[in-house]
Amino acid sequence: MGKNDYYSRIKQLNVEHYAGETSYYSTAELRPAEITLLKNLPKGSSILDVGCGSGRFSINATKMGYKVLGIDITPDAIEVCKARAADEKLNDVQFKLMDITEKSTTQKFDYVFCPRFVINAIATDERRRSAVRNMYASLE
């Protein structure tokens, strides 16, 4: 099995796994460390949320006054995010289906939020390096 086949298989397993967790994470609150982090960023800052899942961080950060783009590889999670943002009438948050290992966003951001488990879920060192390069490229 080649590296790309291996990555594709692991990516599919992650999509299947995390799709089943969207209902739990869509209602979870921010962790105390995340609240502290956000309180120390200038209000109105733009944030790229990599591996946004069901939007827990993105939605709550938007409610605290930040502009957020959440990206994830899980189609079901992105649909949950979009529906929740629409239900709550949040205009400063967007969600996009995207694999950060394959490309960077065309938008530029003040900050990138990427939890450790996102990097851990990336199957190869080569893909992890690509993800970090793409996150860095998305910063202003």
N, C-alpha and C positions, 0 to 999 in steps of 0.2 A: 504494500500500500504506500503510495507516494505521500509527501507532506500535504499537498492540497487535498487529496482524498481524505487523509486523516483529519485535517482541519474541518472539512465539510461535514464529516461524520460527528465530530465533537460539537460543532456548531448546531447541528440538528438535534443532538441530545440536549443541549442547553435550551434550545427553543422549546422542545417538548416539556422539559422539566419546569422552566420558569412560566410557561403558559398556565400551568396548573396552580401557580401561586399568586396570580393577579388579584383574586378576591381578597386574600388576606392583606397583602401589601398595599392595596389601594386605599385602605382605611387606617393604616398605621401612621402614627405621629412621627415627627422628627425626633431623632435622638438628641440628648442634651449637648453632645459635642457638635452636632450639626447646627443647632440653634446658636451656640457660642460662635462657631465659625461665621455664620451668616450675620450675626450682630456686629462682627468686626469688619465686614465688607461695606463699602459705600452703598447706600440705597440707590436703586436704579441701575446698578451694575448688571452687565449681561453675563450669564452663566451657561456654559454647555454642560449638561448632565449626561455623562456617558454611561450607558447601561441603566437607563432610567426606570426600567421595569414598568410597574403600573403607575408611576408618576408620583410616588410618595414625596421624594425630595423636591421635584420640579414644581408640583402644585403648592406645597407648603412654602417654598422659597418665593414663589410668585405672590402668594398672600402676604409675605413679609416685605414686598416692595421691589423684587428683582425681576429682570426680564430673562426668561429661561427657554432654551431649546433642549428638549429631552430626546435622546436618540437611543434606540435599542434594536436588537436583531430579532425580537419576538413580535410577530405581527399582532397576535392577540393582545399583548401588553400595550402596544401602541394604540389599538382601538379602544381599550379601556381608558387610557390617558385622554384621548381626544374626547370621548364621551363625558368623562368627569369634568374636564376643563369647560366644555360647552354647558353642562348642567350648572356649573358654578359661575358661569359667565366671566371667565378669566380671559382677558385679552393679551396679557403679557407673557403667555406661555404657548409654545408650539411643540408638536411632537412629530418625529420623523423616523420611519423605518430605515435603519442604516447600520452597516458594519464598519466600525471605526478602524478595523485592521485593513480595510480595502480602500478607504478614501477619507479625506478630511471634508469638513463642511465648507461651503463657500462663504458662509458668514464668519465674522470675527467676533471674539468674545473677550471680556475682561478676565474671566476665570473659567477654569475647567474643574468640574466635580466628577471624580471617578473613584468609586469605592474599590477597595482591595479585591473583593470577590470578582469584580469584572475582569481584572487582569488575570486572576487565578483561573478563570473560565476559558481563557484564550489558550488554545492547545499547544502552540509551539513558541519557542523563543523568538523566532523570526517574525511571527505574527504579533507577538507582544511588542517587539521593537517598532514594528510598523504602526501599531496603535499609539504608542507614545509619540512617535514622530508626527502622526496625524493630529493628535491632541495639541501638541506644541504648535503645529502649523495653524491651528484655529485661534490662537491667541493674538490679540492686537499688539 
